[in-house]
Structures are given as structure tokens and as C-alpha cells.
Amino acid sequence: MTLLSCSNVGISFGATELFKNVTFTVADGERWGIIGRNGAGKTSIFKIITGDLQPTVGSVARKPGLRHALLDQHRAFEGATTVWEAGAAAWREVIALEHSIAEQAMRLGELGDRITDEILERFGHDQERFADLGGYIYHARVDAVLQGLGFDAEESKTRLVSSLSGGERGRVGLAAQLIAPADLLLLDEPTNHLDLDTTTWLQDWLKEADETVIVVSHDRAFLDAICTNILHVEARTSESYKGNYSAFVPQRAERRLTRERGWKSSARM
């Protein structure tokens, strides 16, 4: 199933053209790496995917209801006191429901035989919605991701966000993104604050995850470990390739050679 398709997309800022003819299609379960020099437009492609930036030309089609997770450090830490709360930032509706259900259960015990059908109906509705939103699995997901990224899950429930170093905040922000319920993960240099162990854990997590992944990274080993496709942004356009970074290199060389042969053949005519 196609999640996302960009067709002949281009971005210009006034008379300055950032890129043009960017075309690629992302299918469910694929893991794309976007590569290219700094300033080539990789971040702008992310913004086009999320809808935060409209292309000057071309079109973008998204699966209806597509949920994406893109790291927003400010939002991840907004209102969070502890590391665990920051990691669970995207589950605020579920957490609110969890608290409401607990309060309702206590109230039911107090009411005894004075419970009305209306009260029971609301309680049942909230329990059903809690289950539908993943309420019975999110605790384990938060614990697993925080643990994988180098935090003690239990300690995270009391450790204050204000005590974190810059690198630790980066890891908690990444955790919040991985924990969020989403169809598409958009990761921008996710290994920046990771050591070898946490990088290996992240690679394994992404390969086993249900989510489709698009990652911007300069870490070739990471791209080799996780990618099924590469989008190379170069010379104000892009080309897509099947396979990981190591598979991309010879494919790119072969395409260049084919083009050069074509140019030489045309020049002789």
C-alpha cells in the first residue's frame, strides 16, 4: 500500500530554486534514507511530507488519515515534569482517559446501588476508547524505548526533565518520537546523541517496527543497517534507488556512466 507519493515536486524561494522534479513513492513498511549535502533541501522535503511546506510546483499525495511523527523538541517537553512524561508526550489523550477511568472506578465504588445507567454507559465508553487508543500497551512501549535509549525506565518516572544534559534531551526527544502512535516516522539525524549500544538498539527497533521510516542521516553504517530505499538529493533534483547505502553507491556510479556515454554519443552526432 502506498503511504506517500511526491510527483515532480519543486521548491523555489523567490528567484532561488532549491530543487525541482523530486519524485518518489513510499510504500507501507519501507525504510527510506534521504541523503545529500547540507543545504540540498532534505529538511524541506520533510516539511513537504508533513504539509508544513507547500511545493511551488508538483503534487503530494498522502494516504487518508496518515499519521506522522516528526521530532518537535519544544512539544515533547511542553508540560512534562519527568523524563517518562516527556517520552509519553504523544499519549496525553490516553493518559487523561486513564486518570478519568480510575476516578470513575473509585466513584462507582462509592455510589454502590445508586449507580445509574448513564454513569455505567460513560464508564464503558471510556474503557472501550482507552483500549482502542492503545491504552493497555503504551506503558510497556514507553518503558521499552526509554530503556533502549539508555534510560532506566523506573528512574525515568521521577527523574526531572530539568536535570537532563543536551545529549540526554536529544535522546528523550527521539524516544518521544518512537513512542508516538504513527504510520510514518520522520527521523532527522537520529544517531547524533547515541553511542554504539543505543545505535544498535535503534537499528533493531526500526527494522522490527510496524511504522514506515524516512530518515535523513550522514551515518552511512546506520543507513546500511536499516534502509530499503535511498533518495539522493543532488544538483537541485533527486533520484531514488533500491537498497541500502552500499547498494546505492554502485547504482549511482552506473547511472552516471550511462549518462556520460549518452552525452558523448550525442556530441558525436
ChimeraX attribute file (.defattr): number of C-alpha atoms within 10 A of each C-alpha:
attribute: neighborCount
match mode: 1-to-1
recipient: residues
	/A:1	8
	/A:2	13
	/A:3	20
	/A:4	18
	/A:5	16
	/A:6	21
	/A:7	15
	/A:8	17
	/A:9	22
	/A:10	23
	/A:11	23
	/A:12	13
	/A:13	8
	/A:14	6
	/A:15	6
	/A:16	8
	/A:17	12
	/A:18	16
	/A:19	23
	/A:20	19
	/A:21	17
	/A:22	22
	/A:23	19
	/A:24	19
	/A:25	14
	/A:26	20
	/A:27	15
	/A:28	15
	/A:29	19
	/A:30	20
	/A:31	24
	/A:32	26
	/A:33	28
	/A:34	25
	/A:35	23
	/A:36	17
	/A:37	12
	/A:38	10
	/A:39	10
	/A:40	19
	/A:41	21
	/A:42	23
	/A:43	14
	/A:44	18
	/A:45	24
	/A:46	20
	/A:47	16
	/A:48	19
	/A:49	20
	/A:50	18
	/A:51	12
	/A:52	11
	/A:53	13
	/A:54	18
	/A:55	21
	/A:56	14
	/A:57	14
	/A:58	16
	/A:59	16
	/A:60	19
	/A:61	13
	/A:62	17
	/A:63	12
	/A:64	8
	/A:65	8
	/A:66	12
	/A:67	16
	/A:68	19
	/A:69	21
	/A:70	20
	/A:71	20
	/A:72	13
	/A:73	16
	/A:74	9
	/A:75	14
	/A:76	22
	/A:77	22
	/A:78	12
	/A:79	11
	/A:80	17
	/A:81	15
	/A:82	18
	/A:83	30
	/A:84	27
	/A:85	25
	/A:86	27
	/A:87	28
	/A:88	27
	/A:89	24
	/A:90	20
	/A:91	22
	/A:92	11
	/A:93	12
	/A:94	20
	/A:95	18
	/A:96	11
	/A:97	18
	/A:98	17
	/A:99	11
	/A:100	15
	/A:101	18
	/A:102	12
	/A:103	11
	/A:104	17
	/A:105	14
	/A:106	11
	/A:107	13
	/A:108	17
	/A:109	10
	/A:110	11
	/A:111	11
	/A:112	9
	/A:113	8
	/A:114	9
	/A:115	13
	/A:116	11
	/A:117	9
	/A:118	9
	/A:119	14
	/A:120	14
	/A:121	11
	/A:122	13
	/A:123	17
	/A:124	13
	/A:125	11
	/A:126	17
	/A:127	16
	/A:128	12
	/A:129	13
	/A:130	19
	/A:131	12
	/A:132	11
	/A:133	15
	/A:134	13
	/A:135	18
	/A:136	13
	/A:137	10
	/A:138	18
	/A:139	15
	/A:140	10
	/A:141	16
	/A:142	24
	/A:143	21
	/A:144	16
	/A:145	23
	/A:146	25
	/A:147	17
	/A:148	19
	/A:149	22
	/A:150	16
	/A:151	19
	/A:152	16
	/A:153	19
	/A:154	12
	/A:155	12
	/A:156	19
	/A:157	15
	/A:158	13
	/A:159	18
	/A:160	16
	/A:161	19
	/A:162	12
	/A:163	11
	/A:164	14
	/A:165	10
	/A:166	10
	/A:167	12
	/A:168	18
	/A:169	20
	/A:170	19
	/A:171	24
	/A:172	27
	/A:173	25
	/A:174	26
	/A:175	28
	/A:176	31
	/A:177	26
	/A:178	28
	/A:179	23
	/A:180	21
	/A:181	18
	/A:182	18
	/A:183	18
	/A:184	24
	/A:185	22
	/A:186	23
	/A:187	21
	/A:188	19
	/A:189	12
	/A:190	21
	/A:191	21
	/A:192	14
	/A:193	16
	/A:194	18
	/A:195	12
	/A:196	9
	/A:197	11
	/A:198	17
	/A:199	18
	/A:200	16
	/A:201	17
	/A:202	23
	/A:203	18
	/A:204	13
	/A:205	15
	/A:206	18
	/A:207	18
	/A:208	10
	/A:209	12
	/A:210	14
	/A:211	21
	/A:212	21
	/A:213	26
	/A:214	22
	/A:215	23
	/A:216	21
	/A:217	20
	/A:218	19
	/A:219	14
	/A:220	13
	/A:221	12
	/A:222	19
	/A:223	25
	/A:224	17
	/A:225	16
	/A:226	23
	/A:227	25
	/A:228	20
	/A:229	22
	/A:230	24
	/A:231	24
	/A:232	21
	/A:233	22
	/A:234	15
	/A:235	12
	/A:236	15
	/A:237	18
	/A:238	22
	/A:239	14
	/A:240	19
	/A:241	19
	/A:242	14
	/A:243	19
	/A:244	22
	/A:245	24
	/A:246	14
	/A:247	16
	/A:248	19
	/A:249	11
	/A:250	11
	/A:251	14
	/A:252	15
	/A:253	11
	/A:254	12
	/A:255	11
	/A:256	12
	/A:257	12
	/A:258	11
	/A:259	12
	/A:260	12
	/A:261	12
	/A:262	11
	/A:263	11
	/A:264	10
	/A:265	10
	/A:266	9
	/A:267	8
	/A:268	6
	/A:269	5
